[in-house]
Amino acid sequence: MNKRFIWNFEFETSHPLSQGIEGEKEHIRWESRFFWPETSIIKLQGLNERFLNISDYKIKQHSDTYILLADHHYNIKWRRGALLYKPLLEQKDHIYGFDKKIDLDESAKEVQAENERIKLLRLVQKEGRRLDVEKETLTCKLRFEPGIKLEFARLSIKNHIYFSVCLSGRCFPLIQSLGKRLLNEQKSCDYVSFLKQMMDL
């Protein structure tokens, strides 16, 4: 039986996930993201009634401006006055592995700043196209080792509403298997690819 959660999300609660499973912790933080238009009803399998309690989620709101480059696949955005770059380290099975975020403006000012960061900052200033994204998120932790975060999001982009789910953590096999279990083999998509579709890049 499906139970309504929030926005357009529903949970099929009769066959809950087996939590407490352990995996090997990696240095890469993996993300598996999924996107839907406003008209979609999104059904997730394997989440029991505990996940219906919104008070158990961390709620945040962000106003971001993504900087998109036609010939490059960089995850760069303005948030709270900082130009943040999330380096992509690896990609497999439509799941993206990232390093920690870098403040491009601040890192470029360092005496021993890497040439690549300075070049990237100049490229952003010269060729970057901006896209505003208003985002409200609900995030909780799944009981796995290493820990996995589950995020639900409502996005407002160019006067349209979209919904998103993200699984993130430092264990690729866990992220991969959870995505298949929760969303029944739906293909994931990273933020940059999703946003570029709206800009015809």
Backbone torsions as a table, in degrees:
resi	resn	phi	psi	omega
1	MET	NA	133.0	179.4
2	ASN	-86.7	140.6	177.7
3	LYS	-125.4	134.6	-176.8
4	ARG	-72.1	136.3	178.0
5	PHE	-103.0	-84.5	179.3
6	ILE	-149.5	154.2	-178.1
7	TRP	52.3	-122.4	-178.3
8	ASN	-105.2	17.7	-176.0
9	PHE	-94.2	135.7	174.0
10	GLU	-127.9	148.9	178.6
11	PHE	-114.9	133.9	169.9
12	GLU	-93.7	106.0	-165.2
13	THR	-97.2	0.8	-171.3
14	SER	-77.9	-19.7	-179.5
15	HIS	-128.5	77.1	-174.4
16	PRO	-66.6	154.9	176.8
17	LEU	-62.1	149.2	169.1
18	SER	-87.6	107.5	-179.2
19	GLN	-96.1	173.8	-176.3
20	GLY	89.8	1.4	177.7
21	ILE	-70.5	142.3	-178.8
22	GLU	-110.2	148.4	174.9
23	GLY	-138.6	174.0	-179.0
24	GLU	-84.5	128.9	-179.2
25	LYS	-75.2	134.4	-179.4
26	GLU	-112.6	165.6	177.8
27	HIS	-80.4	-19.0	179.9
28	ILE	-86.9	139.5	173.4
29	ARG	-97.0	115.5	-175.7
30	TRP	-92.1	144.4	177.0
31	GLU	-132.1	134.0	172.8
32	SER	-123.9	112.3	-175.4
33	ARG	-114.5	150.0	-179.8
34	PHE	-136.6	142.4	-176.3
35	PHE	-131.1	147.8	177.7
36	TRP	-142.1	151.9	173.2
37	PRO	-75.0	169.8	-174.7
38	GLU	-60.9	-28.3	-174.9
39	THR	-80.5	-9.8	-175.2
40	SER	-79.5	142.1	166.8
41	ILE	-99.6	120.1	-171.0
42	ILE	-103.5	119.2	-177.0
43	LYS	-109.1	123.4	176.7
44	LEU	-108.7	137.4	179.8
45	GLN	-102.7	146.9	171.1
46	GLY	94.1	1.1	177.8
47	LEU	-101.0	122.2	-177.6
48	ASN	-81.5	-176.4	-173.4
49	GLU	-66.0	-18.4	176.6
50	ARG	-58.6	-32.7	-176.8
51	PHE	-78.3	-3.7	177.4
52	LEU	-82.4	-11.3	-176.9
53	ASN	-83.8	102.7	-175.1
54	ILE	-64.5	-25.4	179.7
55	SER	-66.0	-15.0	177.8
56	ASP	-84.8	-2.7	-177.2
57	TYR	-102.3	149.5	171.0
58	LYS	-89.4	121.8	-175.5
59	ILE	-105.4	130.6	179.6
60	LYS	-137.4	155.1	173.3
61	GLN	-128.2	136.7	-179.5
62	HIS	-134.5	144.2	169.6
63	SER	-115.0	103.4	-176.2
64	ASP	-111.5	151.0	170.6
65	THR	-121.4	109.1	179.3
66	TYR	-81.5	142.1	177.4
67	ILE	-107.8	112.0	-175.2
68	LEU	-106.4	139.2	179.9
69	LEU	-118.3	126.4	-172.7
70	ALA	-58.2	-40.3	-173.0
71	ASP	-103.1	11.3	-177.5
72	HIS	-139.6	159.9	-177.0
73	HIS	-119.6	65.8	-178.1
74	TYR	-104.8	138.2	176.1
75	ASN	-93.6	97.2	-175.2
76	ILE	-131.6	135.6	178.8
77	LYS	-152.3	154.2	168.7
78	TRP	-90.0	128.8	173.8
79	ARG	-144.2	123.3	179.1
80	ARG	50.5	44.1	175.2
81	GLY	80.8	2.6	-179.8
82	ALA	-113.3	139.3	176.9
83	LEU	-93.9	103.7	-171.1
84	LEU	-103.6	133.3	178.8
85	TYR	-120.0	126.9	179.3
86	LYS	-109.0	100.0	-175.2
87	PRO	-65.3	132.0	175.5
88	LEU	-85.2	121.8	-178.9
89	LEU	-97.4	-34.9	-175.2
90	GLU	-160.1	152.4	177.2
91	GLN	-140.9	130.6	174.3
92	LYS	-155.6	140.8	179.0
93	ASP	54.0	40.9	179.7
94	HIS	61.5	21.9	176.2
95	ILE	-116.4	136.3	-170.7
96	TYR	-112.7	133.2	179.4
97	GLY	-108.1	124.9	-173.5
98	PHE	-118.3	154.9	168.0
99	ASP	-88.3	176.8	178.8
100	LYS	-68.2	155.2	-177.9
101	LYS	-67.3	147.4	179.0
102	ILE	-121.0	133.1	171.6
103	ASP	-81.6	104.9	-173.4
104	LEU	-63.0	-41.4	-179.8
105	ASP	-61.5	-46.7	-177.1
106	GLU	-71.1	-42.2	-177.1
107	SER	-67.6	-31.0	179.6
108	ALA	-70.6	-19.5	180.0
109	LYS	-82.8	-15.7	-177.9
110	GLU	-66.1	145.6	-177.3
111	VAL	-59.0	-40.2	-177.9
112	GLN	-105.1	33.8	180.0
113	ALA	-59.8	140.8	179.5
114	GLU	-67.4	138.0	-179.6
115	ASN	-56.5	-35.7	-178.0
116	GLU	-62.8	-37.1	179.5
117	ARG	-68.4	-40.0	178.7
118	ILE	-64.8	-43.4	178.0
119	LYS	-62.0	-40.3	-179.5
120	LEU	-65.4	-41.8	178.5
121	LEU	-61.0	-43.2	178.4
122	ARG	-65.1	-38.3	178.7
123	LEU	-64.4	-41.8	177.8
124	VAL	-61.1	-45.2	-178.7
125	GLN	-65.0	-32.5	-175.6
126	LYS	-87.5	-42.5	-169.5
127	GLU	-119.7	-7.2	-174.3
128	GLY	-65.1	137.7	174.5
129	ARG	-111.9	133.5	-171.6
130	ARG	-95.1	144.0	175.5
131	LEU	-142.4	119.6	-178.6
132	ASP	-81.5	136.9	179.2
133	VAL	-132.8	117.7	172.7
134	GLU	-94.9	127.2	-171.8
135	LYS	-134.2	133.0	170.5
136	GLU	-117.9	128.9	-175.3
137	THR	-126.4	148.6	170.1
138	LEU	-122.5	123.2	-174.4
139	THR	-127.6	138.3	173.9
140	CYS	-137.6	165.8	178.4
141	LYS	-103.8	133.9	173.8
142	LEU	-89.4	148.4	-173.3
143	ARG	-84.9	70.9	175.2
144	PHE	-124.5	165.6	176.9
145	GLU	-130.4	116.7	-0.5
146	PRO	-68.8	161.1	-174.2
147	GLY	-61.2	145.3	177.7
148	ILE	-121.7	133.5	176.4
149	LYS	-100.8	140.5	176.1
150	LEU	-117.0	122.8	-176.7
151	GLU	-121.8	132.3	170.1
152	PHE	-108.5	138.1	-176.6
153	ALA	-139.2	146.9	170.6
154	ARG	-115.5	122.6	-174.4
155	LEU	-114.4	138.1	173.1
156	SER	-115.9	115.5	-175.4
157	ILE	-137.3	120.3	176.7
158	LYS	51.9	46.0	176.8
159	ASN	66.5	20.6	175.2
160	HIS	-125.3	152.1	179.6
161	ILE	-105.8	137.9	175.4
162	TYR	-134.1	159.4	176.3
163	PHE	-122.2	152.3	-175.8
164	SER	-145.1	149.4	169.8
165	VAL	-125.4	138.9	177.1
166	CYS	-134.1	133.2	169.3
167	LEU	-108.5	129.3	-179.0
168	SER	-140.4	146.6	179.9
169	GLY	169.9	179.0	-173.6
170	ARG	-103.8	37.0	176.6
171	CYS	-145.9	104.7	-176.2
172	PHE	-58.7	-47.7	-178.2
173	PRO	-58.7	-37.5	178.5
174	LEU	-66.4	-45.8	179.3
175	ILE	-60.4	-44.1	-178.7
176	GLN	-62.5	-48.6	-176.8
177	SER	-69.7	-36.7	179.2
178	LEU	-67.0	-40.2	177.8
179	GLY	-59.2	-42.6	179.2
180	LYS	-68.1	-38.7	-177.6
181	ARG	-70.1	-43.9	-175.1
182	LEU	-76.8	-35.9	-169.9
183	LEU	-121.6	15.9	167.1
184	ASN	55.3	53.3	172.6
185	GLU	72.1	11.6	177.0
186	GLN	-65.1	141.4	-178.9
187	LYS	-74.6	135.1	176.6
188	SER	-86.3	166.4	-176.8
189	CYS	-151.0	136.8	-179.3
190	ASP	-81.9	165.2	-177.0
191	TYR	-58.6	-45.7	-174.7
192	VAL	-61.6	-46.7	179.1
193	SER	-62.2	-41.9	179.5
194	PHE	-61.8	-46.9	-177.6
195	LEU	-71.2	-34.3	179.7
196	LYS	-62.7	-29.9	177.9
197	GLN	-60.6	-31.8	-178.4
198	MET	-80.2	-17.5	-178.3
199	MET	-106.4	3.6	-177.5
200	ASP	54.5	45.0	180.0
201	LEU	-104.3	NA	NA
